[in-house]
Amino acid sequence: MDQYIGKILDDRYEILECIGSGGMAVVYKTLDHRLNRLVAVKILKPELARNAEFRRRFQDESQAVAMLSHPNIVAVYDVSHTDELDYIVMELIDGITLKQYMQKKGMPLNWREALHFITQIVKGLSHAHSRGIIHRDIKPHNIMVLRDGSVKVADFGIARLVSANQSTLTQETLGSVHYISPEQARGSHIDCRTDIYSAGVVLYEMTAGRLPYEGDTPVSVAIQHINSIPLPTRDINPDIPEALEAITMKAMASNVEKRYPTADAMLADLEEFRKNPNIDFEYTEEDLFQSAQEDEPTIIRNGESDSIRREESRQEAQESRNRGKKKEKKNPWPIILAILAILIFVGGITYFLYSSLFGPGGLLSSSGQEVTVPNLVGMTIEEVNEAIASGEIDSVFTIQEGDTVDSDSPAGQIVYQDPEFNDTLKVQDGESVTITVDISAGPTELTMPNVVGQDYRVAQETLTDTGIYNLTVTLDMEYSDSVDANLVISTDPAAGEALEEGQSVTLTVSLGAESTTITVIDFLNMDIDAARTAASALGLFVDDIQEKVDDSEKGTVIYQSISPGAEVEEGTGITFYISSGPTEDDEDDEDDGDTAVSTTKSVTVDLSAYTEPVHIVITVGGTSQVDASVDPSIGTYTASVTGTGTQIICVYVDDVVVQNYEQDFSE
């Protein structure tokens, strides 16, 4: 049995069951006794918990991600770090991963559905990037699809820990390597555009129904991300609009300078496309398909270098052999002159670099000194100047005040410095180092905003974006005669009152005016005056009365638009058809003693719009002839009905009229 199931962590979190396991942690469904809610607890695996540096980074990263608060990001509620255990407490999601959804739904997805998903993903990325957090491992496996169709991005910030713990591109990383950016594959600098590239790959997979690059090994896939250009999505799936393909390919530009600079920029194009799917973004081929050859040089970290270099060397050798077969004899002098020009150029560059680095005043010259930047965070400018004057801080440093920012630190304290603590700098004799510092304006007291009269969904989003983390929003629904449905009636605490971290906020939301339901009676064969009186007494509104030729006595009800027994709200409108009496021919037929011939007709009901079993009732001339429960998986339901002369056929599906027409049974 699992060692954690049944245990209570920190006298608060009772572990109920294991719901998942990944490369670095095990996830458990857990009951938070303090707030009486179900949460997910992710516990670091023992083999990783034994690495002190990994545990420290796990703690730092998790606390940073806990500051994120957005509808499209899985919320992190709590982080615990003890000698025995490291875990984070997260929002419990009722859903499946986007990868599972795509496998279950079948590929490719409808482009409108893909647009719905990618828009929410990019919104989550925009929020995280605005807080300085890069995901680093965007892939369908880390996107959760909820039952209501919304999506949430999971494992923000944790991907950095996983990548740092892996030294090579092994088969275990194959799931992630299909989505990594070229700069990640090279091991070079990354920023928010790395997440944009990966989001582009996810959009590519959803719309094209396949990944842009495939390979037998992670190394071969990584090399394709660096050196190749993906096949345009419309070449695979022509149903994709041109503008959506342009967004996909721009997000996946191998040159980061050609990529969307921010998630907001990509989101703006997605929104313009949503409004007008025929929009032309006027991106050129250079914008979308420029080769990665112009990007920065390849620098592979650790053990990745050997495997990728061997693969690159093999490809270069093959290309060299291919070029050799096509080589023709040429005049050698242009080649000789080109070599001489290159040698002269290299010599000039070498001289320049030597002078810059080792010449007088050069960065690596023997003159000057190396200094280490002190830690100023937590001090005031006055304290720093006193420390410089007393010799505690080297006098080579001078302080320049930067911005004043909101912070939880006391007012006047330094909260950020540039250069950062422990940076080593080369300083020439007589020079000084300027450290720019940002100063805390002190914590800002947050008050309850006025959301009364707003749609409760807008109010919820306003409250979760206030800057107070772990804010719990509870809805209290009640009927109101004066406030429209879904609008906030009142809040607790009231507008203007102070909010604290972890506080619970209650929104009282209107359900609209409370309605009274009534059960519809059978009005068939009643005189219309009696039917009108009975409908009014019942609480129905008679909104239409039509006459139809029928064998029934003139003025009697032969059809009602709401079937008997149906539950409807008071004031619902009902339509009656009444008999205008038989035609003269019918009367002559009766005088002649002829009997009308009864014939049979087929009635077909389309069930493609239904997913659950339905109740079908078919009436002819107001009389029920078919009453059946049907599974909609059959697609269409056909039944036979009989009648004489011209009759009104009415088809009800779950007490709703879906067909209403005249049928001549004499034909």
N, C-alpha and C positions, 0 to 999 in steps of 0.2 A: 504493500500500500504506500502511496505517496507520503513522504515524511511531513509535509506541510498541511495536508487536508485535516480539518478539525482544529488546527491551532489558531490562536488569536495573537496577532502581531501588535505590539505596542499597546496592549489592552484596548484595542479599538477594532482592528480588522480581522474578522473571522473568515478563514479560508474554507470555501464550500466545495469547490470542484475544480479540476484542471480543465481549461478550455482551449489551450494551445501551447505550442512549444516552438521556439525559433533557434537561431544560431547562437544567441547569447543569453536568452532568458526563457523562463517558463511563465505562462500567464494563467492566473486563477480567477474564477468567479468568487467574489468576496462580499461579505456584508459589513458595511461601515456602521457599527453600533452607535457611534456618536451622532451621526446625521440620519440614521435609519434608512439607508439607501444601498442598492447594489452597485458595486464598482468592480473594476478589473485591477488586479495587482500583478505586476511584472517583477519576478524575483530573478536576480542575476545568478547565472549558473555557477556552481562551486568552482569549476576549473578556471573561470574568469575572475571570480571573487578572490582567488589566491594571489592575483596580480595587483599589488598596491597601487601602481600608477594607473591601471585601468579603473580601479575602484574610485580613485580620486577624480578622474575625468568623467566617469559615469555620474558621480555626484554633481560636479560642476555643470555638465551638459544638461542633466535632468532639471536642475533648478532653473537654468536659463529657459528651457522649453516650458516650464510651468508658468512662465509669465505670459505665454500665448493664450489668447482668448478670442476664438472666432468660430462661427457656426460650421465651417468646413475644415476644422482641425480637431482631432481627438484631444479632449482636454486632459491635462495632467493636474491632478488635485493635490498630490502630496509626494514628498520624497523622503526616504528614510535611509540613514547611513549609520550603522553600528558596527561593532567589532565582529558580530556574528553574521550579519545579514545586510544586503543592499537591495532595496526595492523601490518601485515607484507605483503610485496609485493613480489610475486613469479612469476616464469615463468608460462605462460598460456599453459596448455597441451591440445592438440587435440587428445583425446583417451579415453580409459575406464580403469577401474581397472583390475588387473589380476584376481580378484575374478569374476568380471562380464564376463571377457573373458572365464574363465574356465566354467562358467555356460552356456554361449552362445555356446561354441565350443563342450561341452560335455566332460565327464570325463571317463577314464583318458586321459591326453594329450599324443600324440606321444612322446616317450622318447627323440627323437632328438629335438623336439620343447621345451620340458622341459629343456634340456641341454642348448639350446640357451637362454632361459629366466634366468635360475639360474646363468649362467656365468656372465651375465650383472649385476644381483643383487649383486653377490659377488664382482665384480669389484667396484661397488659403495660403498659397505661396506669397502673394502680395503682402498679406498681413505678417507672415513670418519674416520676410525680407525687411519690412519696415522696422522690425525689432532687431535686425542684425543677425538673424538666424537663417542658415542655409541648410536645407534638408540633406542633400548629397546622395540620396538613394531613392529618388522618385521612380516608382514602378507600380504596375497594377496590383502587386502583392501587398503594397503598403497603402492602398486606397480602399476604404470601407464603403460599401453601398448599403444604405439603410432601406428599410421597407417602404418608406415614403418617397424613394427615388433620389434623396439627397446623398451627397458623398462627404466623407471626412478623411483627411490625410492623417496617417498614423506614423509613429516612430520619428517625429521631428527631432533632429539633433543627435539621435541615437546612432544613426548611420555612420556618423563621423567616428564613433568609437569602434564600430565593427571594422570599418576600413582601416583604421589605425592598427587593429589587432591582426590583420592579415598581411603577410609579406609578399605573397605571390598571387597571381591570377590562377586559381585552381578550379577544378570542376565544381567545387562548392559555391564559387562565386558566379557560376554561369547564369543564374537567374537575374543577377544585378548587372552583369557585364553587357547584356543586350540593351541596357538603357543608359549606360554611363556616357558622359560627354568626352570628346577627344582630349580635353585638357586633363580630365581625370585619368584617362588611359595612359597619358604621357607622364602623369605624376607632377604636373606643373600647377601653377596658382589657379585657384577656383574662386568664383564669386557667385552672385545670385543667378548669373546667366547659365551656370551649370544646371541648376534646377529647371530652367526654361528649356534647355536642350532635352533633358529627360522627359519633361512634360510633352514636348513635341514628339518624342518617340512613342509615348503612350497614345497620343492622338493619332499618330501614323498607324499603330497597331489596331486601334478601334475602327478606323475608317477603311484601311486597306485589308484588314483581316489577316495580316501577317507582320512579322517584325522586319525592320529595314535591313538588318544584317543577320545572317545565320552562319554557323561554323561548327566544326567538330570539337574545338577546344576554346576555352575562354580567351586564349592568346590570339587566335585567328579572328575572333569577333572583335576584340579590342583593336587590332590592326586595321580592320575595316572602318571602325569609327574614326580612326586617325587619317587614313589615306583614301577612303572611298567616298563616293557620292551616292546617296540612296536613290532608288528608282522612284520617280514621281508617283504619288498615290493614285492619280487618275489613270496612269498606265495599267494599274492593277484593278481598280474599281472605277469605271467611267461615271458611275452615279454620283461621285463626290463633286460638289460644286468647285469651280476653279478658285474662288476666293478662299475656301476652306483649305484647299491644297496649298495655296500661297502662304497661309498662316502656318500650316504644318511645316513646310520646307524652310520658312524663315526662322522658325523656332529651332529647327535642326541644323542651321548653318554651322558648318564645322569651324569657320572663322568666327570667333566670339564677337568681333567688331561688326559682323554682318547680321548677327543674331539680334532678337529683341533686347534692348538694353535693360528693361525692367519687366516684371510681371504685369505692372499696370499698363505698359505699352502693348503687350500681347492681349491683355484683357480689353483694351480699347478697340483693337481690331476685331476681337470676337464679338463685342457688342455691336459694332457697325455691321458685321456680317449677319448677326441675328436679326437686326432690323431690316437688312436688305441682302438676301443671299446672292443677288446678282451683282453686287458691288465689285468694282475693279480697283484693287489696291495699287495697280501700276508698278508693282515690283518687277525689276529686270531680272534676267537670268543670272547676272552677277550678284544680285541681292540674295537669290535663293539657292543657286547651285555652285557658288565659287568653291574651288577645291581647297582642301586643307593644306595644300603645299605651301601657301603663303602664310600659314600660321606659324607660331613660334616653334623652335626646335624641339625634338622629342627628348624628354628627360624622364626615364622610367625609374620608379623607386624600387630599392631592394632587389629581391629575387625576380621581380617582373622583368628586369632589364635583360637577363640572359635569354629567357625564353622568347621574348619579343624580338630581340636583336637577331637570334638565330632564324626566326621566321622571316624577318625583314631581309637578312642576308641571303636566305634561300630565294626569296622573290627577286631581289636585285640581281643575283647570279643568273636566274632564268631570263630576266629581262635583258641582261648583258649578252647572253648567248643568242637571244632572238635578234638583238640589234646587229650582232656580228655576222649573222647570215645575210643581212640586207646591206652590209657595208660595201661601198664601192670605192675604188682607188681615187684619191683626190690629191690636188696640189698641196704639198706639205708646208709651203711658206705661210699661208694664213694661220695654220696651227702654230708654227714657230713664233710668229709675231704675237699671237694671242697669249702664248705662254709667257713671253717676255713682258707683255703688258701686265699680266697677272702678278708676276714676280715683282715688278716695280711697285704695283699697288700694295702688295702684301708687305714689302719693305717699308713703304711709307707708313702704313698702319702700325707696324711693329715699332717704328721709331716714335710715333705719336704716343702709343700706349706706354712705352718705356719712360718717356719724358713725363707723362701724366702720373705714373705710379711711383717711379723711382727718382725722378729729377727733383731739383730743389722745390720744396713745397708740395711734392707729389704725395698722393694718399699713402703710399708705402715707403716713403723716404724715412730715413733714420731720424729726422728732426720731428719734434712734436711729441705728443703722449696719447695713450689710450685712456679713456675715462669711462666709468660705468655709471649709468643714469640712476640716481637715487629714487626711492619710493616716496612720492609727495602726497599720494592719495590719503585723505583723512586728516591732513594738516591744513592750517590756514596760511594765506600768503604771508601774514605777519610772522607766523612761526617759522616758515621757510626762510624768510629774510634774516631772522634772528639766528637760525642754524647756520646760514652762510657766513654771517658776521662772526659767529663764535668758532668757526672752523669745523663744525660737525658735518657740514656739506661743503664740498669743494667750491672755492670761489670762482672756478671756471664757469659755473652755471649761473645764468640769469633767468628771472621768472617774468613771463609775459601773460597777463590775464586774458583769457579767451571769453567763452560764453558763460552766461549765468543760466543754469538749467534747473528744472524741477527735479527733486531727488528726495529719497527717504533720509539722506544724511542731513545733519544739522546745517543750518544756514551758514555760509562762509567757508565750509570745508571744501577742499579740492576733491572732485569726484572723477576727474580724468586728466591725464597728462600725455603730451606728445613732445619728445620721444617717450616711450614707455619704460617702466622700471626694468632694470637689468640690461637694457640695450648698451652695447659697447660701441663707443665712437672714437674716431681719430681726430685729435685737436692739435692744430699747429700752435707753435709758441706765439703768445700774445692774443690768440683768438679766444672766443667764449662760446658756450653752447646755450642757446635759448630754449627753455622748456615752456611750452604753451599749456596753460591749465584752465580747465572749466570749473566754475565755482557753483556749489549748491545754493539754490534759492530757498532751501528748506522744503519739508514735505508739504504738499498741498492738501488741505482738508477737502475731501470729496463729499458733496451733498446729493441727496436724492433728486434726480431731475423730474420735471413735471411731465408725465406721460399720460395723464388723464385725458380721455377723448381720442387717444391714438389707437390704431389697430394693435392688438396685443402682441402680434409677431414683430412689429416694428419696435414696440416698447421693449420686448425681450432683447432684441439686437442692440438697442441703445444701452441697456443696463449691462450687457456682457462686454461692451466696448468702453466702459467707463474708466478702466485702469485699475479697478479693484478686482483682484483675482480671487477665485473660489467663491464668488458671489452666487448664491443660490436663489433662483427665481421660481416661485410657486404660483400656480394659477388657481384662483377660486372662482368657479363659474356660477352665475346666478341670473335669474330672469329679471328683466327691467322693462317697464312700460315707457321709459323716457330716454333710454340709451340704446342705440342700434346694436345689433349682434356683432360680436367680436371686438367691440371697443372697450377700453379700460374705463371702469366706473370710478375706482379709487385705488390708492396704493397704501401699503404699510411697510416702511415708514412713509409719511406724507412728504410731498415735494418740499425741498428746502432743508429737511432734516439730515443730520450727518450720517454718513455710511462708514462702516468699518469692514476690514478684511474678514472674509468668511461669513458675513452677515446674510441672513435670509430675508428676501424681499417678496412680499405677497402682492400679486396683482388681482384685483377683483374685476372679472371680465363679464360683460353682458352676453346673455344668451338670446336677447331680444324679448319681446313680449311673450308671456306664456300663453300658448294656444291650447284650445280644448279640442280633443279628437272626438269624432262621432262615427257611428256605424251606419252605413247607408242601407236603407231598406229596399225591398223589391217594389217598384212602382208600376211594373208591367200590368196591362189590362185595367189600370185605374183610369177613371175619367180625368182629363187633364186638369180641371178645376180642383178636383180632390187631390191630385198629385202635387199641384202647385202649393196647396194649403199644407199638405203633409211635409213637403220639402222645406218650406219656410219654418214650420214648427220644429223640424229636426235641426235647423241651423244651416241648411244649404241655400245657395243663391241660384235661382233659376235664370241662367243667362241666355238661353236660346230655346225656342220651340219651333220645330219644323214639321210640315205635313208630308206624309207619304201614302201612296195608294196601297191599301192593304185590305185583306178580307175581314179584318176585325171591325168592330162597331166604330162608327165615326166618332172621333174625339177621344178615343182611348189610347193610352200610352203603349207603343209597340217597341220602343227602344229607349234605354237610358245610358248616358255616357260613362257613368260610374257603376260598376257591377255591384249587385247586392252583397252585403257583408264586408265591403271594403272599409278600412279605417282611414278617414280624411280629417283635415283640420276644419274647424267651424268656419263658415263663410266661403267654403269652396264652391265654385260654380258647377252646375250640372246642366246638361242639354237633354231635352226630351224630343223624341219623334212620336207624332200621334197619327193615327189613321185618318185619312180623308174619306174612307169608305171604299167599297169595291167599285170598279169601273162599270160602265153600262154594259160592256160585253160580258163582264163577270156576272152581272145581274141577269142578263139574258141567258147565260149559261146555266145559272141556278134555276131560271124559269123553265129552261129546256130539260132540266134534270141531269145535265152533263156533270161529270165529276172531273175536277182538275187532276192532271197526271203529275205524280211526284217523281222528280229526277234527282240524281246524285251529282255533286260537284266536289272537286278537290280544292282544299285550302292549304297553301304552303307558307310556313313561318320561317323566316331567316333567323338563326340563332348565333350568328358569328360574333355578335356584340356581347355575348354572355359567357361567363366562366363558371358560374355555379348553377346547379340544377334549378329549373324554372317551373312555374305553375301556369299552364296554358288552358284558357277557357275560350271556346268558340260558340257564339250564339247566332241563331238564324231567326230573324224576325223577333228578337228579344228572348227567344227560348234557347237555353243552353243545350247543345248537342255533343260537345266535346269538353271533357274536364280531365286533364292528365298532368302528371309531373314528368318532366323530360330532361335528360342529360344533354346540355348544349354541344357536347363533343361530336354529336352526330352531324352538326353543321346546319341541316334544315329538317323541319318536322312537317310531315304531310298527313292531313286527315280528310276524311270524306264526310260531307254533310248532305242532307236532303231537304227539298222544299218544293213549293209550287209557286208559279207566277213569279213576280219580282219581289225579292226579300232583301232586307238589310243584313249583311254578314259583318259581325264585329269580332275581332280577335283581341283577347286580353293576355298579356304576359306579366305575371306577378301583379295583377290588378291594374295594369296600365294599358290603355288602348293603343295598339300598334297598327291595326288595320281597321278600316271602317268603309264599306263600299256596298253598292247595290249589285245584286246578282239576279239575272233573269234565268229562272230554272226551266222556262219553257223552251229555251234554245237547245 
